[in-house]
Amino acid sequence: MLQKFGVNDQVLHQNMFMADEVQYNLIHRICESERSTCLKASNETMIFAQTEGHNAWLWISKELAAEPKNKLLQELLEFLKGNELPGISGDQATVGHFSEVFSEANEVQSVPYMMMESYVCSEVRKPVHVEGTLHLATRQHLETVAEFLAGFSEGAYGVKVEPSSQLSAAESAIETGNLYLWLVDGYPVSMANIAHRSPRHARINAVYTPSAFRKKGYASAVVAELCSILISEGLDPMLYADLKNPDANKVYQNIGFVESGQVADIKFK
């Protein structure tokens, strides 16, 4: 039986889920939203979490046998009748199975969109001999952050946007107090953001270095410094990296991030 739950539910703190927690860390953030739908199996072997208008995330315990897993998926399909589901994210085998039955039941097509690796860093290896220092982004950096966000959009998602369209997002990111820049001689050359803190981890995202400043260690340096901040808070830094970007994956591995499970991102249309 499926039950609704909130961010403080024990299901997010039990051993079966915690074994896959890095891979499924975004579920913590989804469950904080008032616009989210969060369901769990009564025996806590499955979690479905979706923010309205976005991909759902589906976790199923590796300990669950095939027959009860299929029963849970059928119950989930019944619940989802009439609901909009743009896509599904999670372990490739899990979401691949779900996308097959969902596509057949709803006469939609499933399209692979992205494969990511989840990473966690419990011991950071800071790069040496990298020029520059870490600084918290402030309003004086607003236009630069907007430019960096536009560059990140194109690089990460292939979506070209004007920097002016990113001013609002830049302002919001700066106001969180979690957006950091790497400065060389007072000039911003790289960016990274602490996107969310969950009970045991903190997720880093929006890592971006303009092309003119790449291959100098700036991204490694800014992410490594954020890792040090988070580890000092008692949290393990984690992030997701697009597997189509080997350079970024190498950067993270070199500073101490360890692979913690791939995530398949599938769209329905």
C-alpha atoms as a printed R data frame, in Angstrom:
    type eleno elety resid chain resno      x      y       z
1   ATOM     1    CA   MET     A     1  0.000  0.000   0.000
2   ATOM     2    CA   LEU     A     2  1.235  3.493  -0.879
3   ATOM     3    CA   GLN     A     3  1.199  6.252   1.724
4   ATOM     4    CA   LYS     A     4  1.920  9.975   1.506
5   ATOM     5    CA   PHE     A     5  4.792 11.259   3.619
6   ATOM     6    CA   GLY     A     6  6.718 14.433   4.423
7   ATOM     7    CA   VAL     A     7 10.360 15.470   4.686
8   ATOM     8    CA   ASN     A     8 10.704 14.367   8.324
9   ATOM     9    CA   ASP     A     9  9.418 10.836   7.698
10  ATOM    10    CA   GLN     A    10 11.484  7.931   8.979
11  ATOM    11    CA   VAL     A    11 11.584  6.389   5.482
12  ATOM    12    CA   LEU     A    12 14.366  8.864   4.585
13  ATOM    13    CA   HIS     A    13 16.422  7.737   7.574
14  ATOM    14    CA   GLN     A    14 16.146  3.949   7.384
15  ATOM    15    CA   ASN     A    15 19.018  1.743   6.273
16  ATOM    16    CA   MET     A    16 17.605  0.569   2.936
17  ATOM    17    CA   PHE     A    17 17.219  4.117   1.615
18  ATOM    18    CA   MET     A    18 20.415  5.398   3.240
19  ATOM    19    CA   ALA     A    19 22.371  2.735   1.331
20  ATOM    20    CA   ASP     A    20 21.387  4.592  -1.866
21  ATOM    21    CA   GLU     A    21 21.094  8.075  -0.373
22  ATOM    22    CA   VAL     A    22 23.824  9.786  -2.386
23  ATOM    23    CA   GLN     A    23 22.342  8.536  -5.653
24  ATOM    24    CA   TYR     A    24 18.874  9.665  -4.548
25  ATOM    25    CA   ASN     A    25 19.813 12.747  -2.541
26  ATOM    26    CA   LEU     A    26 17.523 15.054  -4.519
27  ATOM    27    CA   ILE     A    27 14.521 13.303  -2.951
28  ATOM    28    CA   HIS     A    28 15.247 15.189   0.282
29  ATOM    29    CA   ARG     A    29 14.870 18.511  -1.548
30  ATOM    30    CA   ILE     A    30 11.717 17.416  -3.378
31  ATOM    31    CA   CYS     A    31 10.047 16.389  -0.127
32  ATOM    32    CA   GLU     A    32 10.611 19.874   1.321
33  ATOM    33    CA   SER     A    33  8.442 21.483  -1.358
34  ATOM    34    CA   GLU     A    34  4.792 22.225  -0.709
35  ATOM    35    CA   ARG     A    35  4.172 21.490  -4.402
36  ATOM    36    CA   SER     A    36  5.531 17.953  -4.189
37  ATOM    37    CA   THR     A    37  3.877 14.546  -4.148
38  ATOM    38    CA   CYS     A    38  5.806 12.092  -1.976
39  ATOM    39    CA   LEU     A    39  4.677  8.474  -1.666
40  ATOM    40    CA   LYS     A    40  6.201  5.492   0.090
41  ATOM    41    CA   ALA     A    41  5.395  1.810   0.297
42  ATOM    42    CA   SER     A    42  4.014  0.849   3.695
43  ATOM    43    CA   ASN     A    43  7.039 -1.410   4.234
44  ATOM    44    CA   GLU     A    44  9.360  1.462   3.181
45  ATOM    45    CA   THR     A    45 10.835 -0.395   0.186
46  ATOM    46    CA   MET     A    46  9.795  2.239  -2.382
47  ATOM    47    CA   ILE     A    47  9.740  6.047  -2.634
48  ATOM    48    CA   PHE     A    48  8.131  8.133  -5.376
49  ATOM    49    CA   ALA     A    49  8.778 11.876  -5.160
50  ATOM    50    CA   GLN     A    50  7.757 14.553  -7.645
51  ATOM    51    CA   THR     A    51  7.593 18.325  -7.666
52  ATOM    52    CA   GLU     A    52  4.736 19.515  -9.855
53  ATOM    53    CA   GLY     A    53  5.839 19.963 -13.473
54  ATOM    54    CA   HIS     A    54  9.174 18.178 -13.017
55  ATOM    55    CA   ASN     A    55 10.582 14.679 -13.344
56  ATOM    56    CA   ALA     A    56  9.638 12.291 -10.569
57  ATOM    57    CA   TRP     A    57 12.327 10.331  -8.734
58  ATOM    58    CA   LEU     A    58 11.718  6.646  -8.076
59  ATOM    59    CA   TRP     A    59 13.666  4.620  -5.531
60  ATOM    60    CA   ILE     A    60 13.056  0.897  -4.972
61  ATOM    61    CA   SER     A    61 15.120 -1.077  -2.500
62  ATOM    62    CA   LYS     A    62 17.532 -3.541  -4.073
63  ATOM    63    CA   GLU     A    63 16.344 -6.017  -1.428
64  ATOM    64    CA   LEU     A    64 12.841 -6.158  -2.921
65  ATOM    65    CA   ALA     A    65 11.981 -9.263  -4.946
66  ATOM    66    CA   ALA     A    66 10.477 -9.067  -8.441
67  ATOM    67    CA   GLU     A    67  6.868 -9.965  -7.577
68  ATOM    68    CA   PRO     A    68  6.294 -7.398  -4.789
69  ATOM    69    CA   LYS     A    69  8.166 -4.837  -6.902
70  ATOM    70    CA   ASN     A    70  5.759 -5.368  -9.799
71  ATOM    71    CA   LYS     A    71  2.771 -5.057  -7.449
72  ATOM    72    CA   LEU     A    72  4.073 -1.723  -6.150
73  ATOM    73    CA   LEU     A    73  4.617 -0.445  -9.695
74  ATOM    74    CA   GLN     A    74  1.065 -1.387 -10.649
75  ATOM    75    CA   GLU     A    75 -0.254  0.443  -7.588
76  ATOM    76    CA   LEU     A    76  1.850  3.461  -8.520
77  ATOM    77    CA   LEU     A    77  0.523  3.395 -12.095
78  ATOM    78    CA   GLU     A    78 -3.013  3.405 -10.727
79  ATOM    79    CA   PHE     A    79 -2.229  6.410  -8.544
80  ATOM    80    CA   LEU     A    80 -0.688  8.303 -11.470
81  ATOM    81    CA   LYS     A    81 -3.725  7.961 -13.743
82  ATOM    82    CA   GLY     A    82 -4.715 11.431 -14.884
83  ATOM    83    CA   ASN     A    83 -1.593 13.053 -13.412
84  ATOM    84    CA   GLU     A    84  1.039 14.800 -15.494
85  ATOM    85    CA   LEU     A    85  4.423 13.049 -15.444
86  ATOM    86    CA   PRO     A    86  7.081 14.735 -17.622
87  ATOM    87    CA   GLY     A    87  9.662 12.065 -16.874
88  ATOM    88    CA   ILE     A    88 11.303  9.771 -14.346
89  ATOM    89    CA   SER     A    89 14.761  9.744 -12.741
90  ATOM    90    CA   GLY     A    90 16.651  7.140 -10.718
91  ATOM    91    CA   ASP     A    91 18.641  3.942 -10.998
92  ATOM    92    CA   GLN     A    92 18.727  2.877 -14.662
93  ATOM    93    CA   ALA     A    93 17.204 -0.571 -14.114
94  ATOM    94    CA   THR     A    94 14.452  0.804 -11.878
95  ATOM    95    CA   VAL     A    95 13.357  3.691 -14.083
96  ATOM    96    CA   GLY     A    96 13.850  1.631 -17.245
97  ATOM    97    CA   HIS     A    97 11.347 -0.920 -15.954
98  ATOM    98    CA   PHE     A    98  8.958  1.791 -14.793
99  ATOM    99    CA   SER     A    99  9.144  3.692 -18.091
100 ATOM   100    CA   GLU     A   100  8.211  0.546 -20.014
101 ATOM   101    CA   VAL     A   101  5.053 -0.137 -18.021
102 ATOM   102    CA   PHE     A   102  4.142  3.563 -17.772
103 ATOM   103    CA   SER     A   103  4.571  4.113 -21.532
104 ATOM   104    CA   GLU     A   104  2.445  1.101 -22.347
105 ATOM   105    CA   ALA     A   105 -0.306  2.048 -19.891
106 ATOM   106    CA   ASN     A   106 -0.467  5.689 -21.000
107 ATOM   107    CA   GLU     A   107  0.414  5.379 -24.709
108 ATOM   108    CA   VAL     A   108  3.392  7.713 -24.453
109 ATOM   109    CA   GLN     A   109  6.961  7.409 -25.673
110 ATOM   110    CA   SER     A   110  9.909  7.258 -23.268
111 ATOM   111    CA   VAL     A   111 13.067  9.036 -24.403
112 ATOM   112    CA   PRO     A   112 16.454  8.770 -22.640
113 ATOM   113    CA   TYR     A   113 17.549 12.327 -21.823
114 ATOM   114    CA   MET     A   114 20.638 12.190 -19.624
115 ATOM   115    CA   MET     A   115 22.863  9.810 -17.686
116 ATOM   116    CA   MET     A   116 24.479 11.190 -14.559
117 ATOM   117    CA   GLU     A   117 26.905  9.858 -11.996
118 ATOM   118    CA   SER     A   118 26.319 10.691  -8.353
119 ATOM   119    CA   TYR     A   119 29.436 11.464  -6.327
120 ATOM   120    CA   VAL     A   120 30.264 11.885  -2.643
121 ATOM   121    CA   CYS     A   121 33.404 13.312  -1.059
122 ATOM   122    CA   SER     A   122 34.291 12.426   2.527
123 ATOM   123    CA   GLU     A   123 37.946 13.497   2.267
124 ATOM   124    CA   VAL     A   124 38.878 16.370  -0.023
125 ATOM   125    CA   ARG     A   125 42.159 16.627  -1.933
126 ATOM   126    CA   LYS     A   126 42.737 20.310  -2.629
127 ATOM   127    CA   PRO     A   127 44.612 21.162  -5.825
128 ATOM   128    CA   VAL     A   128 47.976 22.821  -5.310
129 ATOM   129    CA   HIS     A   129 49.502 25.870  -6.957
130 ATOM   130    CA   VAL     A   130 46.159 27.261  -8.145
131 ATOM   131    CA   GLU     A   131 46.107 31.035  -8.251
132 ATOM   132    CA   GLY     A   132 43.196 32.843  -6.593
133 ATOM   133    CA   THR     A   133 40.927 32.773  -3.551
134 ATOM   134    CA   LEU     A   134 37.362 31.817  -2.631
135 ATOM   135    CA   HIS     A   135 34.787 34.580  -2.130
136 ATOM   136    CA   LEU     A   136 31.098 34.595  -1.325
137 ATOM   137    CA   ALA     A   137 29.150 36.105  -4.245
138 ATOM   138    CA   THR     A   138 27.572 39.474  -3.442
139 ATOM   139    CA   ARG     A   139 25.340 41.923  -5.287
140 ATOM   140    CA   GLN     A   140 28.387 43.573  -6.830
141 ATOM   141    CA   HIS     A   141 28.849 40.318  -8.780
142 ATOM   142    CA   LEU     A   142 25.258 40.249 -10.069
143 ATOM   143    CA   GLU     A   143 25.989 40.745 -13.771
144 ATOM   144    CA   THR     A   144 28.928 38.321 -13.714
145 ATOM   145    CA   VAL     A   145 26.835 35.637 -12.021
146 ATOM   146    CA   ALA     A   146 24.089 36.152 -14.628
147 ATOM   147    CA   GLU     A   147 26.696 35.668 -17.375
148 ATOM   148    CA   PHE     A   148 27.991 32.534 -15.668
149 ATOM   149    CA   LEU     A   149 24.458 31.125 -15.303
150 ATOM   150    CA   ALA     A   150 23.814 31.730 -19.007
151 ATOM   151    CA   GLY     A   151 27.064 29.923 -19.832
152 ATOM   152    CA   PHE     A   152 26.136 27.070 -17.506
153 ATOM   153    CA   SER     A   153 22.724 26.733 -19.197
154 ATOM   154    CA   GLU     A   154 24.327 26.365 -22.602
155 ATOM   155    CA   GLY     A   155 27.115 24.069 -21.437
156 ATOM   156    CA   ALA     A   156 25.039 21.776 -19.214
157 ATOM   157    CA   TYR     A   157 21.714 21.700 -21.066
158 ATOM   158    CA   GLY     A   158 22.486 23.030 -24.553
159 ATOM   159    CA   VAL     A   159 20.040 25.901 -24.006
160 ATOM   160    CA   LYS     A   160 21.253 29.344 -25.103
161 ATOM   161    CA   VAL     A   161 19.877 32.215 -23.044
162 ATOM   162    CA   GLU     A   162 20.766 35.883 -22.759
163 ATOM   163    CA   PRO     A   163 22.607 36.842 -19.560
164 ATOM   164    CA   SER     A   164 19.966 39.518 -18.945
165 ATOM   165    CA   SER     A   165 17.353 36.760 -18.611
166 ATOM   166    CA   GLN     A   166 19.367 35.276 -15.751
167 ATOM   167    CA   LEU     A   167 19.537 38.394 -13.570
168 ATOM   168    CA   SER     A   168 16.620 37.338 -11.390
169 ATOM   169    CA   ALA     A   169 18.042 33.841 -10.885
170 ATOM   170    CA   ALA     A   170 21.460 35.362 -10.165
171 ATOM   171    CA   GLU     A   171 19.972 37.676  -7.548
172 ATOM   172    CA   SER     A   172 18.134 34.797  -5.875
173 ATOM   173    CA   ALA     A   173 21.264 32.631  -5.844
174 ATOM   174    CA   ILE     A   174 23.355 35.420  -4.316
175 ATOM   175    CA   GLU     A   175 20.737 36.087  -1.646
176 ATOM   176    CA   THR     A   176 20.905 32.488  -0.399
177 ATOM   177    CA   GLY     A   177 24.438 33.105   0.820
178 ATOM   178    CA   ASN     A   178 25.540 29.809  -0.711
179 ATOM   179    CA   LEU     A   179 26.938 30.926  -4.075
180 ATOM   180    CA   TYR     A   180 30.709 31.194  -4.270
181 ATOM   181    CA   LEU     A   181 33.175 32.601  -6.788
182 ATOM   182    CA   TRP     A   182 36.857 31.953  -7.350
183 ATOM   183    CA   LEU     A   183 38.624 35.290  -7.823
184 ATOM   184    CA   VAL     A   184 42.019 35.918  -9.420
185 ATOM   185    CA   ASP     A   185 43.316 39.454  -8.873
186 ATOM   186    CA   GLY     A   186 39.777 40.413  -7.883
187 ATOM   187    CA   TYR     A   187 38.228 39.038 -11.070
188 ATOM   188    CA   PRO     A   188 35.702 36.135 -10.985
189 ATOM   189    CA   VAL     A   189 36.926 33.147 -13.004
190 ATOM   190    CA   SER     A   190 34.799 30.253 -11.688
191 ATOM   191    CA   MET     A   191 31.597 29.566  -9.752
192 ATOM   192    CA   ALA     A   192 29.991 26.860  -7.620
193 ATOM   193    CA   ASN     A   193 26.891 26.736  -5.456
194 ATOM   194    CA   ILE     A   194 25.813 24.869  -2.319
195 ATOM   195    CA   ALA     A   195 22.338 24.016  -3.561
196 ATOM   196    CA   HIS     A   196 20.906 22.150  -0.583
197 ATOM   197    CA   ARG     A   197 21.741 20.671   2.790
198 ATOM   198    CA   SER     A   198 20.065 17.421   3.854
199 ATOM   199    CA   PRO     A   199 20.624 15.617   7.182
200 ATOM   200    CA   ARG     A   200 23.842 13.857   6.134
201 ATOM   201    CA   HIS     A   201 24.886 15.476   2.861
202 ATOM   202    CA   ALA     A   202 25.076 18.789   1.034
203 ATOM   203    CA   ARG     A   203 24.616 19.022  -2.719
204 ATOM   204    CA   ILE     A   204 26.871 21.192  -4.870
205 ATOM   205    CA   ASN     A   205 25.724 22.388  -8.288
206 ATOM   206    CA   ALA     A   206 26.107 25.185 -10.876
207 ATOM   207    CA   VAL     A   207 29.842 24.532 -11.230
208 ATOM   208    CA   TYR     A   208 30.963 26.729 -14.118
209 ATOM   209    CA   THR     A   209 34.150 28.208 -15.522
210 ATOM   210    CA   PRO     A   210 34.101 30.374 -18.686
211 ATOM   211    CA   SER     A   211 36.058 28.794 -21.546
212 ATOM   212    CA   ALA     A   212 38.784 31.451 -21.385
213 ATOM   213    CA   PHE     A   213 39.693 30.389 -17.842
214 ATOM   214    CA   ARG     A   214 39.521 26.597 -18.131
215 ATOM   215    CA   LYS     A   215 42.373 24.104 -17.626
216 ATOM   216    CA   LYS     A   216 43.832 26.255 -14.836
217 ATOM   217    CA   GLY     A   217 42.394 24.376 -11.864
218 ATOM   218    CA   TYR     A   218 39.842 27.032 -10.903
219 ATOM   219    CA   ALA     A   219 36.810 24.713 -10.880
220 ATOM   220    CA   SER     A   220 38.746 22.157  -8.839
221 ATOM   221    CA   ALA     A   221 39.765 24.854  -6.388
222 ATOM   222    CA   VAL     A   222 36.316 26.361  -5.838
223 ATOM   223    CA   VAL     A   223 34.617 22.966  -5.440
224 ATOM   224    CA   ALA     A   224 37.369 21.727  -3.098
225 ATOM   225    CA   GLU     A   225 36.954 24.783  -0.880
226 ATOM   226    CA   LEU     A   226 33.190 24.256  -0.730
227 ATOM   227    CA   CYS     A   227 33.829 20.651   0.239
228 ATOM   228    CA   SER     A   228 36.023 21.811   3.114
229 ATOM   229    CA   ILE     A   229 33.277 24.149   4.330
230 ATOM   230    CA   LEU     A   230 30.676 21.386   4.231
231 ATOM   231    CA   ILE     A   231 32.872 18.747   5.844
232 ATOM   232    CA   SER     A   232 33.555 21.211   8.682
233 ATOM   233    CA   GLU     A   233 29.759 21.384   9.140
234 ATOM   234    CA   GLY     A   234 29.651 17.600   9.541
235 ATOM   235    CA   LEU     A   235 28.115 16.993   6.097
236 ATOM   236    CA   ASP     A   236 29.413 14.903   3.205
237 ATOM   237    CA   PRO     A   237 29.507 16.948  -0.031
238 ATOM   238    CA   MET     A   238 27.791 15.317  -3.009
239 ATOM   239    CA   LEU     A   239 26.920 16.253  -6.582
240 ATOM   240    CA   TYR     A   240 25.613 14.914  -9.859
241 ATOM   241    CA   ALA     A   241 27.714 15.013 -13.033
242 ATOM   242    CA   ASP     A   242 26.652 14.464 -16.639
243 ATOM   243    CA   LEU     A   243 28.481 11.389 -17.942
244 ATOM   244    CA   LYS     A   244 28.760 13.075 -21.347
245 ATOM   245    CA   ASN     A   245 31.210 15.539 -19.756
246 ATOM   246    CA   PRO     A   246 34.334 13.471 -18.967
247 ATOM   247    CA   ASP     A   247 36.389 16.556 -18.053
248 ATOM   248    CA   ALA     A   248 33.999 17.510 -15.251
249 ATOM   249    CA   ASN     A   249 33.875 13.942 -13.956
250 ATOM   250    CA   LYS     A   250 37.686 13.836 -13.904
251 ATOM   251    CA   VAL     A   251 37.846 17.120 -11.985
252 ATOM   252    CA   TYR     A   252 35.548 15.775  -9.277
253 ATOM   253    CA   GLN     A   253 37.366 12.446  -9.013
254 ATOM   254    CA   ASN     A   254 40.739 14.180  -8.700
255 ATOM   255    CA   ILE     A   255 39.636 16.183  -5.645
256 ATOM   256    CA   GLY     A   256 38.226 13.180  -3.830
257 ATOM   257    CA   PHE     A   257 34.715 12.507  -5.116
258 ATOM   258    CA   VAL     A   258 33.793  8.828  -5.303
259 ATOM   259    CA   GLU     A   259 31.240  7.328  -7.706
260 ATOM   260    CA   SER     A   260 28.054  6.457  -5.827
261 ATOM   261    CA   GLY     A   261 25.576  5.259  -8.456
262 ATOM   262    CA   GLN     A   262 24.372  6.341 -11.868
263 ATOM   263    CA   VAL     A   263 21.094  8.169 -12.412
264 ATOM   264    CA   ALA     A   264 19.073  7.802 -15.610
265 ATOM   265    CA   ASP     A   265 16.885 10.741 -16.626
266 ATOM   266    CA   ILE     A   266 14.011  9.705 -18.923
267 ATOM   267    CA   LYS     A   267 11.408 11.988 -20.521
268 ATOM   268    CA   PHE     A   268  7.878 11.034 -21.594
269 ATOM   269    CA   LYS     A   269  6.238 12.504 -24.675
